[in-house]
Amino acid sequence: MAAAAPCGVAGQCRLQLLVLVVAAAAGRAAAAVRGGMLYPRESPSRELKELGGIWSFRADFSPGRDAGFEQRWYRQPLRQTGPVIDMPVPASFNDITQDPHLENYIGWVWYEKEVLIPQRWLQDDLSTRVVLRFGSAHYYSIVWVNGVQVVEHEGGHLPFEADISRIVQRSPGVLCRITVALNNTLTPHTLPPGSIQYMNDRTRYPKNYFVQNTRFDFFNYAGIHRPVVLYTTPSVYIDDITVTTTSSESVAMVRYQISVVGSELYSLSLSLRDQEGKVVATGDGPSGELKVPNPNLWWPYLMHENPGYRYFLEVKMQAQASGVPQEDIYTLPVGIRTVHVTSTQFLINGKPFYFHGVNKHEDADIRGKGLDWALIVKDFNLLRWLGANSFRTSHYPYAEEIMDLCDTYGIVVIDECPGVGIKMPESFGNKSLQHHLVVMEELIRRDKNRPSVVMWSVANEPASELPPAAYYFKTLIAHTKALDPSRPVTFVSDTNYAVDHGAPYVDVICVNSYFSWYHDPGHLEVIPLQLTAQFENWYKTYQKPIIQSEYGADSIPGLHSDPPAMFSEEYQKAMLKEYHSVFDKKRKEYVIGELIWNFADFMTDQGTTRVLGNKKGIFTRQRQPKSAAFVLRERYWKIANESSCVPPIINHSAHSTSSMGLLTT
């Protein structure tokens, strides 16, 4: 991704210094995660105000990208600092305008929104807490409220928040000005990593021309990508809830741990309700167990006639603060299910589970990685039409709103952190490792209670053949398991089995391979031999179950060739069928899943092998099916009907476009 910096040598030095400042700030942020990060939900004690819509926006095109800090843009309305444009939130900023400089911009951008705080939130500054929360912003964020800095956060895919009560309660009735400075620069120690490279050959590049280099194959979209909200709690409030579940045929145990902030004098009562609102268990205190007789378990889609069943745990806190009684109520959806891994199987609720699903991206025309409800619902309809029961959040945590629907529909998730493109030796040092540990803490804090999340993935295609990878992944995986002993841990490898230093520490082997595409391109006939050898070598070495976590081929919609030729729809279909023939043999032994790359076409950096992005999707970027989608649909429904304990779910042609109602009966 190139960006011409119209500056002199001094400007270049300032930009380099700015990168160092971001890195130093990131180092300060790499401390142990404190407190909870419950998803904001309204209740009798909590209110919510969404701040999506049009924000003011300004990119800092100054030579060092530092004018905003030098001139302290956060101290006044952004429109008073210079020209601003309208920018939708949530959305990536890259594709919103016709300006190519903004599309490929690297550096600091500034957002601003002025909002009116409801008067009832400000009437009693002793009992109401006002919190500003960001679902995510890519990559490094600094936030001010009315000119006062309230939070910094490193990382583009996880939530962060700040208590702004004292600031907004100083001036009731006055507009609250929220200012965000956002930097999308990637360094060797960020997740994902990257580097800034200056092109100093004056015969080939303009003065102070630089590029942001990355080692991952998707566009580095930037902006405020997920919802921004204000919400309230009492000053004594429920800060965090952790739930784990076990079950037998006739009873389930829901273990809970609750933290309360603001007072040590409080009481807690809990009620677990089923989907009809009936109370099935009660409890009290900050930790304990709820006994659920004859439980409805959380089952994956197509594994049960009632997938995605959730109970609702209502936690009620009562306390005294400065002599004033306070009450806080929070309701957490809870799915009762267990996960267990053997040397050949992945078990959910004690039954073998086979991953037949996809890899995805948060990616679409115009909005980039911005959350879009219409797109999300369309994607879930396509997943269920396809017969997919799972996906991996390649290659970063997805929006909480997406994860909610996975819980609801029974779509199983391999939850992956942004550890993609870890290729440089310096990205395996202590500085990178410390940040990676914090990212896993933030991810597990966010998603620990989700029944759909059955496994953590700590990286995708790292250079795990490098010697430092052994200590790096041993430490990272041990830390992840200590944070959450209830789930297996993996990372996704494209390294040779014999030299992978991280594989000994994972619970499930996840392997990416592109035989007859990146290797032996055009030669479909080599797939059976090479794929069989891949599986046998990995299993013989590690005796762990294996998921084919990526495979696929680019296809240009409407491009046809017979015999199949690369980039035609026929070649994509033919490759899938060759892989599937091997999968069908090995899933009888130790292969426990197959995830196609990719669900839909997506944008990448420009390059000679990318025609407006990566075309390995079985759907176009606009979510229209290619021929391969029908091949995969026929296969997935066949697998589902073979392995399901439910009566046959589908009985129509692979080319049917029947309604979702028929598919979910």
C-alpha positions in Angstrom: 0.0 0.0 0.0 1.8 3.1 -1.2 1.5 6.6 0.1 3.3 9.6 -1.3 4.4 11.9 1.6 4.7 15.4 0.2 7.4 16.5 2.7 11.1 17.3 2.9 13.7 15.3 4.8 12.6 16.9 8.1 9.1 15.7 7.4 10.4 12.2 6.8 12.2 12.3 10.1 9.1 13.5 11.9 7.1 10.7 10.4 9.7 8.1 11.4 9.6 9.6 14.9 5.8 9.4 14.9 6.0 5.7 14.2 8.3 5.4 17.2 5.9 7.4 19.3 3.1 5.0 18.4 5.3 2.0 19.2 6.2 3.5 22.5 2.6 4.2 23.4 1.7 0.7 22.4 4.4 -0.5 24.8 2.7 1.4 27.6 -0.6 -0.1 26.7 0.8 -3.6 26.9 -0.1 -4.1 30.5 -2.3 -6.7 32.1 -6.0 -6.3 31.1 -8.0 -4.9 34.0 -11.7 -5.1 34.6 -14.5 -6.6 32.5 -15.8 -5.8 29.1 -19.4 -6.8 29.2 -21.4 -6.1 26.0 -23.5 -3.0 26.6 -27.1 -4.1 27.1 -30.1 -2.1 28.3 -31.7 -3.1 31.5 -33.8 -1.5 34.3 -30.6 0.0 35.6 -28.7 0.7 32.4 -29.4 2.9 29.4 -27.7 3.1 26.0 -27.2 5.9 23.4 -25.8 4.9 20.0 -23.4 7.4 18.4 -23.3 5.9 14.9 -24.0 8.2 11.9 -22.1 11.1 10.5 -18.9 12.2 12.2 -16.6 15.0 11.3 -13.3 13.7 9.8 -9.9 15.1 8.9 -6.8 13.3 7.7 -3.5 14.8 8.8 -1.6 15.4 5.6 1.1 17.4 7.2 4.7 16.4 6.4 5.1 14.4 9.6 1.4 13.5 10.1 1.7 15.3 13.4 0.0 18.7 13.0 -3.0 17.5 14.9 -0.9 17.0 18.0 1.3 20.0 17.6 -1.7 22.2 17.1 -3.8 20.3 19.7 -6.9 19.7 17.5 -8.6 18.0 20.4 -8.9 21.3 22.3 -11.4 22.8 19.9 -14.1 21.7 17.5 -12.4 19.9 14.6 -14.0 22.2 12.1 -12.1 25.1 13.6 -8.8 23.4 12.8 -9.3 23.3 9.1 -11.3 21.6 6.4 -13.3 18.6 7.5 -15.5 16.1 5.6 -18.4 13.9 6.6 -17.5 10.3 7.5 -19.9 7.5 8.3 -19.4 5.5 11.5 -19.1 2.6 11.6 -17.1 2.3 8.3 -13.6 2.3 6.9 -12.6 5.7 5.6 -10.6 4.3 2.7 -13.3 3.9 0.0 -15.8 6.6 1.1 -14.4 9.4 -1.1 -12.9 9.7 -4.6 -9.5 10.7 -3.2 -6.8 8.1 -3.9 -4.6 9.7 -1.3 -7.2 8.9 1.4 -7.8 5.4 0.0 -4.1 4.6 0.6 -3.5 6.9 3.5 -1.1 6.0 6.3 -0.8 8.0 9.5 -3.1 9.9 11.9 -6.7 10.7 11.1 -9.1 12.5 13.3 -12.8 11.9 14.0 -15.2 14.1 16.0 -18.8 13.8 17.2 -20.8 16.3 19.3 -23.6 14.7 21.3 -26.1 15.8 23.9 -26.1 13.8 27.1 -29.6 13.0 28.4 -30.3 15.3 31.4 -31.4 12.4 33.6 -27.8 10.9 33.3 -26.4 14.0 34.9 -28.8 14.9 37.6 -27.1 12.8 40.3 -23.4 12.6 39.8 -23.1 10.3 42.8 -25.2 7.5 41.5 -24.9 7.4 37.7 -21.8 6.3 35.8 -21.5 7.3 32.1 -19.2 5.2 29.9 -18.0 5.8 26.3 -17.4 2.5 24.5 -15.9 1.7 21.0 -16.5 -1.7 19.5 -13.2 -1.3 17.6 -11.1 1.2 15.8 -8.1 0.4 13.6 -5.4 0.5 14.7 -4.1 2.8 17.5 -6.6 5.1 19.2 -6.5 8.1 21.5 -9.8 9.5 22.7 -10.6 12.9 24.3 -13.9 14.1 25.7 -14.3 17.9 25.8 -10.5 18.2 25.3 -9.6 15.8 28.1 -7.9 12.6 27.2 -9.8 9.6 28.5 -8.3 6.4 26.9 -5.7 5.0 24.6 -5.9 1.6 23.0 -3.7 -0.5 20.7 -5.4 -2.9 18.4 -7.9 -2.7 15.6 -10.4 -5.5 16.4 -11.4 -5.4 20.1 -13.5 -3.1 22.3 -12.3 -0.4 24.7 -14.0 2.1 26.9 -13.7 4.9 29.4 -15.7 6.2 32.3 -16.4 9.8 31.4 -18.8 10.6 34.2 -16.8 13.4 35.9 -16.1 15.1 32.6 -19.7 15.3 31.3 -21.2 16.0 34.7 -19.2 19.2 35.0 -21.3 20.9 32.3 -24.9 19.5 32.1 -26.8 20.7 29.1 -23.7 21.4 27.1 -22.8 19.4 24.0 -20.3 16.7 24.7 -17.4 16.7 22.1 -15.8 13.3 21.4 -12.5 13.5 19.5 -10.6 10.4 18.3 -7.1 10.4 16.8 -6.5 7.1 14.9 -3.3 5.8 13.4 -3.2 2.8 11.0 0.6 2.5 10.9 1.8 -1.1 11.4 5.2 -1.9 12.9 7.1 -5.2 13.4 5.6 -5.3 16.9 1.9 -4.6 16.2 -0.7 -7.3 15.5 -0.8 -7.6 12.6 2.8 -6.6 12.0 4.1 -4.4 9.2 6.8 -1.9 8.4 7.3 1.5 6.8 9.8 1.5 3.9 11.1 4.7 2.4 12.0 4.6 -1.3 15.1 6.7 -1.5 16.0 6.3 -5.2 15.2 9.8 -6.5 15.3 8.5 -10.1 12.3 6.2 -9.4 10.3 7.8 -6.6 9.2 11.2 -5.5 11.0 12.8 -2.6 10.1 11.1 0.7 7.9 8.5 -0.9 7.1 5.6 1.5 5.0 2.4 1.6 3.4 0.4 4.3 4.6 -3.1 3.9 2.5 -6.0 5.2 2.7 -9.8 5.0 -0.9 -10.6 4.8 -3.3 -10.8 1.9 -6.1 -8.4 2.7 -6.5 -4.7 2.5 -5.5 -2.8 5.6 -8.8 -1.0 6.0 -8.8 1.6 8.8 -11.4 3.7 10.7 -13.9 3.4 13.4 -15.2 0.0 12.3 -17.8 -1.0 15.0 -20.5 0.8 17.0 -19.7 3.6 19.4 -22.1 4.0 22.3 -22.6 5.8 25.5 -24.1 3.7 28.3 -24.8 4.1 32.0 -24.5 2.0 35.1 -25.0 2.8 38.7 -21.8 3.9 40.5 -21.7 0.5 42.1 -22.1 -2.0 39.2 -21.6 -5.5 37.8 -18.2 -5.3 36.1 -17.7 -8.8 34.8 -19.4 -12.2 34.6 -17.6 -15.5 33.8 -19.6 -18.7 33.1 -18.5 -22.2 32.4 -20.8 -25.3 32.0 -20.7 -29.0 32.4 -23.5 -31.5 31.6 -24.6 -35.1 31.8 -27.7 -36.7 30.4 -30.0 -35.4 33.1 -28.4 -32.4 34.7 -26.1 -29.5 33.9 -24.0 -27.3 36.1 -23.5 -23.6 35.3 -20.5 -22.3 37.3 -20.3 -18.5 37.6 -18.0 -15.9 39.0 -19.1 -12.2 39.2 -17.1 -9.1 40.0 -18.6 -5.9 41.4 -16.9 -2.5 41.4 -17.7 0.5 43.5 -18.3 -1.0 46.9 -17.4 -4.0 49.0 -20.9 -4.0 50.6 -23.3 -5.6 48.2 -25.5 -8.6 47.6 -26.0 -10.6 44.4 -28.9 -12.8 43.4 -29.1 -14.8 40.2 -31.9 -16.3 38.1 -31.4 -18.6 35.1 -34.4 -18.6 32.7 -35.1 -20.7 29.7 -36.3 -19.4 26.4 -39.9 -19.3 27.6 -39.0 -17.2 30.6 -39.3 -19.9 33.2 -36.8 -19.8 36.1 -34.9 -23.1 36.1 -32.3 -22.3 38.7 -31.4 -19.6 41.2 -28.3 -18.7 43.2 -26.6 -15.9 45.1 -23.2 -14.5 45.9 -20.2 -13.7 43.7 -19.4 -17.3 42.8 -21.1 -20.6 42.8 -23.0 -23.2 40.8 -26.5 -23.4 39.3 -28.0 -26.9 38.9 -30.1 -27.2 35.8 -32.2 -30.4 35.6 -33.0 -31.9 32.1 -31.1 -29.1 30.3 -31.5 -28.0 26.7 -28.0 -28.1 25.4 -26.4 -25.7 23.0 -26.0 -27.7 19.8 -24.3 -26.6 16.5 -26.4 -25.9 13.4 -27.5 -29.2 11.6 -26.4 -31.3 14.6 -29.7 -31.0 16.4 -33.3 -30.0 15.6 -33.1 -27.0 18.0 -29.6 -25.6 17.5 -28.2 -22.6 19.4 -30.4 -23.0 22.5 -29.6 -20.3 25.1 -30.6 -19.6 28.6 -30.6 -16.2 30.1 -28.7 -15.5 33.4 -30.1 -12.4 35.2 -27.7 -11.0 37.7 -29.1 -8.5 40.2 -26.9 -6.5 42.5 -28.0 -4.4 45.4 -25.6 -2.1 47.4 -25.3 1.0 49.4 -23.2 4.0 48.1 -22.9 7.1 50.3 -26.0 6.0 52.1 -28.0 5.7 48.8 -29.4 2.3 47.8 -28.3 1.2 44.3 -29.4 -1.7 42.1 -27.7 -3.0 38.9 -29.2 -5.7 36.6 -27.4 -7.4 33.8 -28.6 -10.4 31.7 -26.1 -12.7 30.1 -27.1 -15.3 27.4 -25.7 -18.7 28.4 -25.3 -21.8 26.2 -24.8 -25.1 28.0 -22.3 -27.2 26.1 -19.0 -29.0 26.5 -15.9 -29.3 24.2 -13.4 -32.1 24.3 -10.5 -33.1 22.0 -9.1 -36.7 21.5 -6.3 -37.8 19.2 -8.8 -38.3 16.4 -12.0 -36.4 17.2 -13.5 -33.1 18.2 -16.4 -33.6 20.6 -19.2 -31.2 21.3 -21.5 -32.4 24.1 -19.8 -35.8 23.9 -20.6 -36.3 20.2 -18.2 -36.1 17.2 -18.3 -32.8 15.4 -17.0 -32.3 11.9 -16.3 -28.7 10.8 -17.8 -28.2 7.4 -17.5 -24.5 7.0 -15.7 -21.4 5.6 -13.2 -18.8 6.3 -14.5 -15.2 6.0 -13.5 -11.6 6.1 -15.2 -8.5 7.4 -15.1 -6.9 4.0 -17.6 -5.3 1.5 -17.9 -2.6 -1.1 -17.7 1.0 0.1 -17.9 0.3 3.9 -14.7 -1.8 3.9 -14.6 -3.5 7.3 -17.4 -1.3 8.8 -20.2 -3.2 10.5 -23.3 -3.4 8.3 -26.4 -5.2 9.6 -27.8 -5.9 6.2 -24.6 -7.6 5.1 -24.3 -9.6 8.3 -27.8 -11.0 8.0 -27.2 -11.8 4.3 -24.0 -13.7 5.2 -25.8 -15.8 7.8 -28.5 -16.6 5.4 -25.9 -17.7 2.9 -24.1 -19.8 5.5 -27.2 -21.7 6.4 -28.2 -22.0 2.7 -24.7 -23.5 2.1 -25.1 -26.0 5.0 -22.0 -24.5 6.7 -21.9 -25.3 10.4 -18.7 -23.3 11.3 -16.2 -20.6 10.4 -12.9 -19.2 11.5 -12.6 -15.5 12.2 -9.8 -15.1 9.7 -7.7 -13.2 10.6 -8.9 -11.2 13.5 -11.7 -11.1 16.0 -15.0 -10.3 14.3 -17.7 -7.9 15.7 -19.6 -8.8 18.8 -22.8 -8.5 16.8 -21.6 -11.2 14.5 -20.6 -13.4 17.4 -24.1 -13.0 18.9 -25.7 -14.4 15.8 -23.3 -17.4 15.9 -24.5 -18.1 19.4 -28.1 -17.7 18.3 -27.9 -19.8 15.1 -25.5 -22.5 16.4 -22.6 -21.6 14.1 -19.4 -22.9 15.6 -16.5 -20.5 15.7 -12.7 -20.8 15.7 -11.9 -17.5 17.3 -8.7 -16.1 15.8 -6.7 -13.1 17.1 -5.0 -10.7 14.7 -1.8 -12.7 14.7 -1.5 -12.8 10.9 1.7 -11.9 8.9 4.1 -12.7 11.7 7.0 -13.4 9.3 9.9 -11.1 10.4 12.4 -12.4 13.1 11.9 -9.2 15.1 8.2 -10.0 15.4 9.1 -13.0 17.6 10.9 -11.0 20.3 9.7 -10.1 23.8 8.1 -6.8 22.8 5.9 -8.6 20.3 5.2 -11.5 22.6 4.1 -9.2 25.5 1.6 -7.4 23.2 0.3 -10.7 21.8 -0.3 -11.9 25.4 -2.4 -8.8 26.1 -4.4 -9.3 22.9 -5.3 -12.8 23.9 -6.4 -11.5 27.3 -8.6 -8.9 25.6 -10.1 -11.5 23.2 -10.8 -14.1 25.9 -12.3 -11.4 28.2 -14.7 -10.4 25.4 -15.7 -13.9 24.1 -15.2 -16.3 27.0 -18.9 -16.8 27.6 -19.9 -17.5 24.0 -21.0 -21.1 23.4 -20.3 -20.8 19.7 -16.5 -20.3 20.4 -15.1 -23.7 20.7 -11.4 -23.0 20.1 -8.9 -20.1 20.2 -6.5 -19.6 17.3 -3.5 -17.5 18.3 -2.0 -17.0 14.8 -2.4 -17.6 11.1 0.6 -18.7 8.9 3.4 -17.4 11.1 7.0 -18.2 10.3 6.9 -21.0 12.8 9.9 -22.6 11.2 12.1 -19.9 12.8 13.9 -21.1 16.0 12.4 -18.2 18.2 8.9 -19.5 17.3 9.3 -22.4 19.8 9.5 -20.2 22.9 7.0 -17.7 21.5 4.2 -20.2 20.9 4.9 -22.3 23.9 4.5 -19.2 26.1 1.6 -17.8 24.1 -0.4 -21.0 24.1 0.3 -21.7 27.8 -0.9 -18.2 28.6 -4.1 -18.7 26.6 -4.8 -22.0 28.3 -4.2 -20.5 31.7 -6.8 -17.8 30.9 -9.3 -20.3 29.6 -8.7 -24.0 30.5 -12.1 -24.9 29.0 -11.2 -24.6 25.3 -8.6 -26.1 23.1 -6.0 -23.8 21.4 -4.5 -23.9 17.9 -2.8 -21.8 15.3 -3.0 -22.2 11.6 0.2 -23.3 9.9 1.5 -23.4 6.3 5.0 -24.6 7.5 6.4 -28.0 6.7 5.4 -30.4 9.4 9.0 -31.4 10.1 10.2 -27.9 11.1 7.1 -26.4 12.7 8.3 -25.2 16.2 4.8 -24.3 17.4 2.9 -27.4 16.5 3.9 -29.4 19.6 1.9 -27.0 21.8 -1.5 -26.9 20.0 -4.4 -29.2 20.7 -5.6 -29.4 17.1 -3.5 -29.2 13.9 -4.8 -26.6 11.5 -3.1 -26.7 8.0 -3.4 -24.4 5.0 -2.4 -25.8 1.6 -3.0 -24.8 -2.0 -1.9 -27.7 -4.1 -2.3 -27.1 -7.8 -2.6 -23.3 -7.2 0.5 -21.8 -5.4 2.2 -25.2 -5.7 2.2 -27.0 -9.1 -0.2 -24.4 -10.6 -2.6 -25.9 -13.1 -1.8 -29.6 -12.2 -5.0 -30.9 -10.5 -3.7 -34.4 -10.8 -1.1 -33.9 -8.0 -3.7 -33.1 -5.3 -4.6 -36.6 -4.2 -1.0 -37.6 -3.7 0.2 -34.4 -2.1 -2.8 -33.9 0.2 -2.8 -37.5 1.4 0.9 -37.1 2.2 0.3 -33.9 4.0 -2.3 -35.4 6.3 -0.3 -38.6 7.0 2.9 -36.7 7.8 1.2 -34.4 10.2 -0.7 -37.1 12.0 2.2 -39.5 12.2 4.3 -36.7 13.8 1.9 -35.3 16.3 -1.0 -37.7 16.8 -3.5 -34.9 16.9 -6.7 -34.3 14.9 -6.4 -32.2 11.8 -8.5 -29.5 10.2 -7.9 -28.4 6.6 -8.1 -24.8 7.6 -7.7 -23.3 4.1 -7.8 -24.6 0.5 -9.1 -23.1 -2.7 -8.6 -21.4 -6.0 -9.3 -18.0 -7.5 -12.1 -17.8 -10.0 -13.3 -14.9 -12.1 -17.1 -14.9 -12.2 -18.3 -15.8 -15.7 -14.9 -17.0 -16.9 -15.3 -20.5 -18.2 -12.9 -23.1 -19.6 -13.3 -26.8 -20.5 -10.9 -28.5 -19.8 -10.6 -26.5 -16.6 -8.0 -23.7 -16.6 -6.8 -21.6 -13.7 -9.1 -18.7 -12.8 -12.1 -20.3 -14.5 -15.1 -21.3 -12.5 -14.6 -24.9 -13.7 -11.1 -25.0 -12.3 -12.3 -23.8 -8.9 -14.9 -26.6 -8.9 -12.4 -29.2 -10.1 -9.9 -28.3 -7.3 -12.6 -28.6 -4.7 -13.7 -32.0 -5.8 -10.1 -33.3 -5.8 -9.6 -32.1 -2.2 -13.0 -33.5 -1.2 -12.1 -37.0 -2.4 -9.2 -37.1 0.0 -11.2 -35.5 2.8 -13.8 -38.3 2.5 -11.1 -40.9 3.2 -9.3 -39.1 6.0 -12.4 -37.9 7.9 -13.0 -41.5 8.7 -9.7 -41.5 10.6 -8.4 -38.2 12.1 -9.4 -35.2 9.8 -12.1 -33.3 11.7 -12.8 -30.4 9.4 -12.6 -28.5 6.2 -12.9 -24.8 5.8 -12.9 -23.4 2.3 -10.9 -20.3 1.5 -12.9 -18.2 1.1 -16.6 -17.5 1.7 -16.6 -14.4 -0.5 -14.2 -12.4 -2.7 -12.4 -9.6 -0.7 -10.2 -6.6 -1.3 -6.4 -6.8 -1.1 -3.5 -4.5 -1.9 -3.0 -4.1 -5.6 -0.6 -6.6 -7.2 0.0 -8.5 -10.4 -1.8 -11.6 -9.0 -4.8 -9.7 -7.7 -7.5 -8.4 -10.0 -9.5 -6.1 -7.7 -8.8 -8.3 -4.8 -8.7 -12.0 -3.9 -11.1 -14.0 -6.0 -11.1 -17.3 -4.0 -14.6 -16.7 -2.8 -17.3 -19.2 -3.6 -19.5 -16.0 -3.6 -18.6 -12.7 -5.2 -17.9 -9.7 -3.0 -21.5 -8.8 -3.7 -22.6 -12.2 -2.3 -23.7 -13.8 -5.6 -22.8 -17.5 -5.9 -20.2 -18.9 -8.2 -20.4 -22.4 -9.5 -18.3 -23.7 -6.6 -20.9 -22.6 -4.1 -23.3 -25.2 -5.4 -20.6 -27.9 -5.3 -19.9 -27.0 -1.7 -23.6 -26.8 -0.8 -24.3 -30.3 -2.1 -21.4 -31.6 -0.2 -22.2 -29.9 3.1 -25.8 -30.9 3.2 -24.8 -34.5 2.3 -22.3 -34.6 5.2 -24.9 -33.0 7.5 -27.5 -35.6 6.6 -25.0 -38.5 7.0 -23.9 -37.4 10.5 -26.9 -35.7 12.0 -29.1 -37.3 14.6 -32.0 -35.3 13.1 -34.2 -36.6 10.3 -33.0 -35.6 6.8 -33.0 -31.9 6.6 -32.8 -31.3 2.9 -34.0 -33.1 -0.2 -33.7 -30.8 -3.1 -31.3 -30.2 -5.9 -27.9 -28.8 -5.3 -28.8 -26.0 -7.6 -31.9 -25.1 -5.7 -32.3 -21.6 -4.3 -35.1 -22.7 -1.9 -36.1 -20.4 0.9 -34.4 -20.4 4.3 -37.6 -21.8 5.8 -37.1 -25.1 4.1 -33.5 -25.3 5.2 -34.2 -24.9 8.9 -37.2 -27.1 9.4 
